[in-house]
């Protein structure tokens, strides 16, 4: 049985959010638009790292830029992204963050595999 295109697109969506840096950028942009410089200062990461991940999110259609003079202000393209992340927080709380203990997808330090 092959996966439907909608399923594959959902996998791509969740994969784009699976990177900790991209997720932090999206979470920051949930609070309002920001420049790469703002993201660098607030997230404490290198400009090249932030730019690379913002470009990825832009290519995925999750982030867009608004040019103002020589600056670009980035924001989320769809408010539904907020809904997805808020639902994820509710799900994690409801399950007691058990996914973190998953042998396949959990953090090694949470599962004890990092010892």
N, C-alpha and C positions, 0 to 999 in steps of 0.2 A: 504494500500500500504506500503510495507516495503522499507526501505532505501537500496540502493545498497552498496555493500562493499566499493566501492571507496568513496561514500559519507561519510560513517562511518569513513573511514581512514582520510578523510579531517577534519572531526569533531575532531578526536583525535589529528591531527596535530595542529589545531588552539587552541585546549584546552591546548596542551603542551606549547604554546606560550602565553596563557592568563594570566599566573602568572607574576606579575610585576618583580619579581626577575629573573625568567628565561628569560624574555624578555630583561632585562638589561644585563644579561650575554651574550645572543646572540648578542645584539647590540654591546657590547664591543668586542666580538670575530669577528665581521664583520671587525674590524680594524686590525686584526692579532691575532696570537695565544697568549695564556697567561696561566700562572700557577694559581692554586688556590690561592696562596699567592698574586699574582698580582691582581686577582679579588677581594680578601678581601681588599687590600689596596685601590684599585680604586673605589670600590662600597661601602666601609664602612660597610660591613656586617660581621657577625661572620663566621669563617672558617667552622664551622659545617653546617651553612645555605648554604654557597656557595657550599660545597662538596655535600650536598644533592641534590641541584638543578642541578649541573653539572652531577651527576650520573643519574638523571632523563633524562636530555637531551641526555646523552650518550646512555641510554637504549632505547630512542626514535629514535636513529640513526641520531640525528642532530649534535652531537659533538663527536669528537674522540680525543684520547690522544696519544701523541708521547713521549715515554720514552727516556730521556737523562740522563744517570747516575741515580741519585736518584730523579730526578725531572720528572714531567709529564707536558707536554705542550699541552693545549687543543686548538682545532680549530674547525671551522664548517666543516661538512663533505661534504656539497654541496653548490656551489655558488648560486644555485637557491633560497636558503634561503634569501640571500641578495636581490634578485629580488622581492621576496614576500614582504619583509619589506619596500623596497623602493616604491613598488606599493601601499602599505597600506598608506604610508605617502602622496602620491599623491592623493589617494582617500579621505583621511581625509581632506586634504587641499581643494579639490574640493567640498566637501559636507559641508565645514565650521565646521567640527568636530561635526556634528549633532548627531552622534552616542553617543557622550558624554552626550547628553541631553535625550537620550532614557530612558524611565521610567523603562525598564527591564534591560538593560545592561549598562546604563550610570552611571557615578560616582554620588553618592548621593549629594555631594556638588555642582555638576554642574547642577543637576536637581532641586535642592532646597528641596529634600526629606530629607536631613540631618539636616534640621532646626527644 
